[in-house]
Structure formats: structure tokens, C-alpha cells
Amino acid sequence: INWLTKRPNSEVREQIMARHFDLLIDLTQQPSLTMQYIAMYIRADFKVGRHTREGIYDMTIDTPAQETPDFLYEQIIKYINMFSKK
């Protein structure tokens, strides 16, 4: 698969969409075509990641790009916990 020039073939798309997940957490630091594609097509009840203009996620965290994935993860968990306690 050449993610930079074309979408995955139908077999790969079927594998992506075959399972259901409760939560998708995208910890990529820079926009990634691969992750955007996966996030668009994966069946997950809730999708969260760094803020982008694409509107792919149910919840986004707006952090500076230089922040580490660990920092982003901590922020995501903090906000998910705030919502889940209600």
C-alpha cells in the first residue's frame, strides 16, 4: 500500500471496517493521511485526537504541535474522565 499516492485497496478497507471499537485515540503529532483515513473509516463509538480542521473526531484536544504524545494522551484521559463521571 502506498498511503501517499492512493487509498488502500478494498481488502484493506474491509479489514479496517470489520471490527468495532469502543474508542479510537489518535496520538500522532503531525497530520497523517494514514491516520486520517483510518479514523474516517474505522467503526468506533468515540474518536479523539489532536485538533484538526477535518472534523473527523468526536472530541479534539488543541495542543501545541511540539507537545509530546504523552502530554496529548494525558489531556485526552483527563477530559474523558471528566465526561465519564457524569
N, C-alpha and C positions, 0 to 999 in steps of 0.2 A: 504494500500500500504506500503510495506516495501522497502523504497528507497535504503537502504544499501545493500540489497541482490538481488534485481531483478528490472527490468524495470516495469513501470506501465502497467496494462492490456490495451487492445485495446480501451476500453471505455474511459479511462483517456487520452490516447494518442489522441483520436479523439477530446476530449474536448479541449486539448491543441492546436490542429491544426485547430479547427473550426473557430476561429476568426482571423482577420487580424489586425495588429497593425502598426502604423507608426514608433514607437520607443520602443526598449527594453533597459532599463538601469538596469544593474546588480550592486548592491551596496554591495554585500557580501564581507566580508573582507578576508575570507579563501576560498580555493577551495571547492565547494559544488557540489556533484554529482547531487543533485536535480536541482540546478540552471543550471548546465551544460546541463543536459538532456532537461530542458525546453528551454534553449537558442538554442539548436540544432534543436528542432522541432517546435518552435513557428514561426508563419509567421509574420515577422516584416520587414519593409523596411530597418531599420538600427538598428544594435545591438551594444551596447557599454558596456564595463565593465573593471574591473581591468585586467592588462596584465596576460595572462596565456599562456602556451605552446600549448594549444589545437587548437587555431586558430578559435574559434567559433564566435568571434565578428568582426564587420566591423572596429571598432576603439577600441583600448585599451589604458588605461592610466597606466603607470608604476609608482606606488607609493609604498612607504614602507608599509608593512603589518600592522604596528601599527597605521597608519593613520586612522582616523575615516571615517565612511561612508559619513558624511557631507563634509569632505575635498575632498573625491573622487567625490561626486556629484558636488561640486563647480568646480573642474577641468574639469569634463565632460561638464558641461554647458559652461564653458569658451571656450573650443575647438569647441564645436558645434556652438557656436555663431560666432567664427572666420570663420568657413566654410560657415555658412548660410548667412553671409553678402556679400559674393562674388557673 
